[in-house]
Amino acid sequence: MASSSLTGRNRALFSVSTLLLCFLLCISEQSNAQSSPVFACDVTGNPSLAGFRFCNTGLNIKARVTDLVGRLTLEEKIVFLGSKAIGVSRLGIPAYNWWSEALHGVSDLGSGTSFSGQVPGATSFPQVILTAASYNVSLFQAIGKVVSTEARAMYNVGSAGLTFWSPNVNIFRDPRWGRGQETPGEDPELSSKYAVAYVRGLQETDGGDPNRLKVAACCKHYTAYDVDNWKDVHRFTFNAVVNQQDMADTFQPPFKSCVVDGNVASVMCSYNQVNGKPTCADPDLLSGVIRGQWKLNGYIVSDCDSVDVLYTNQHYVKTKGEAVAKSILAGLDLNCDHFTGEHAMEAVKAGLVNETAIDKAISNNFATLMRLGFFDGDPKKQPYGGLGPKDVCTADNQELARDAARQGIVMLKNSAGSLPLSPSAIKTLAVIGPNANATLTMLGNYHGKPCKYTTPLQGLAETVSSTYQPGCSNVACPEPDIGSAAALAASADAVVLVMGADQSIEQEDLDRLDLYLPGKQQELVTQVAKAAKGPVVLVIMSGGGFDITFAKNDEKITSIMWVGYPGQAGGLAIADVIFGRHNPSGNLPMTWYPQSYVEKVPMSNMNMRPDKSKGYPGRTYRFYAGETVYAFADGLTYTKFDHQLIKAPRLVSLSLDDNHPCRSSECQSLDAIGPHCENAVEGVSDFEVHLKVKNVGDREGSHTVFLFFTPPQVHGSPIKHLLGFEKVRLGKSEETVVRFNVDVCKDLSVVDEIGKRKIALGHHLLHVGSLKHSLNISV
């Protein structure tokens, strides 16, 4: 009995030990699996794959793709229409998840990326709207390059994919839009330059081969998408009614630049309809424009799960198979999520779509993966194969995140002598507000896990002794603790109030209803400023603007800064500006409107131009002439810059053919194409504007030189339009010459009522700040 009992105990112990060993082995296997990248054509592990032409790196991509597609059954092809492709083991193709995100750093929001013990976090840069405020194109590209390096490093240890659905280049048309924070702002020129630079940073390889990709970027959300969830309007069912003029003039330019100039690998179609058609099922928008006119070299992907949405929510089609067929035939190559994969066979059997159309779609997908090296065998033996965890969250990368936040911060108000604060003069600093000790809030949306956080409180406390009072329990600020906050302010030499929003106020699927600071924040700010004995610095952390007229006009509030969502190093950057270690040089990438504006304008009205007959005021600095709290491109600095025009023509004469109709009659405008575009200004189609810029202040600083133009008022032309911008850094008394190249037909043209570009004849005005220069275009 004793022996039997001992044997049973041993069996139990053996069973437990076996389970524990199995558990440890399973964990080990998972860890080992995670430490290896996913790739096809592993000829080392499976020599038979070497016989497949699609694995032959000596062939061109088209030949390889043709071979691969020809080996697949219809069932296998359908697998590759969805973002979670399960792979084909008989051909050595593993499962691949297309969905990764990298809006302002590698993110784990997409299911293709995860953080683990090997890579617990990645560098989290400022949210895009703040980076755009730097107006520094080289910075845009530098951030993209760091993000792609960290993405490749994570891919090499099995933590990320190679296809990243970023950036968001939609126009920030309405200040209430919750996703405006993700965009480069309201201006098509800035958005286009940001898009091209960031895409190049993500995609371009060290060798510069356009047929190779470091990672694949994706410009989204195509197109006229900028309403998420406002009152009774939702993005899934919203029909954006857009005229041809606004489409060509405002909504399309960033996407065109992405494809034509940035050579982006992908474009994502949006949830909404445009003029009655779902964007992901509109052949004119997809096959006609992206693939046809712009010549996309890559794939078109749906937002998740737009194909389902056009069936379930929009009722655009009667069957699921029809939804799949219409989207594929329109030019969609890949469906984010599973809907297409589940219903494509149904569409084929019903005769709604044929196998040739499916071949075309998956060929675009495979070609992109081949440009990424996915079908070239072991990534460790390819360029970037040496990247790994050591290349993520490096000191240099984190310093770039800090510098990006510094460059973007916008000084909106600074009473004489208020900022920068002198650390030697500040013995106690009161740091107050619901965002004063923010961590996650600083990242904005589509964030990953940062390397670390430095909150505003921590950043300020590194320089001077600081005391802290949140004032509100959260940004909603239902019941502020005004007494404690005011008492703290009264006892301190200076006050920094860190207010604003977070993702509970503005984010994807959540638009704002008004432009006021949330809850009772305004009351808290006013009372704290009233009690303060020293300078009061109001810091606004947000994606969109607020009506802070009360603070702008309050003499007790000596300085106002907008810091966007400044990323992981936001606290350091804020302190750098407040204490003068960095001279602010950011400029607003969007208009800050008064509350009265949104009371007049429904978000659902897509028209950019004003309509006086209906009391509609228009949108953005290009078309809205009303009162603003702060204007597009506003931003102060601690020094002063002067401009002097050195070179610019007074007259541009366009040479017309003898039979041109405008030779015999007066015309308001000419087509922006034709022989006259090749023979302007003494035989060339462009001219240069030279500006001398001098730092006449008492300290070094950076400065954005903006070149705007105001065309003749024909075809509903903009009040003014940004032609170009250039960031310069100058020491005290230093000067430089900034040169802008202006293409007459491209840059000085306007869009007419049917979406065609026209050169307006007559008086144009070029302006840089208060400097104005008249230019006449004639025939």
Order of alpha helices (4+ residues) and beta strands (2+ residues): alpha-alpha-alpha-beta-beta-alpha-alpha-alpha-beta-beta-beta-beta-alpha-beta-beta-beta-beta-alpha-alpha-alpha-alpha-alpha-beta-beta-alpha-beta-alpha-beta-alpha-beta-alpha-beta-alpha-alpha-alpha-beta-beta-beta-beta-beta-beta-beta-alpha-beta-beta-beta-beta
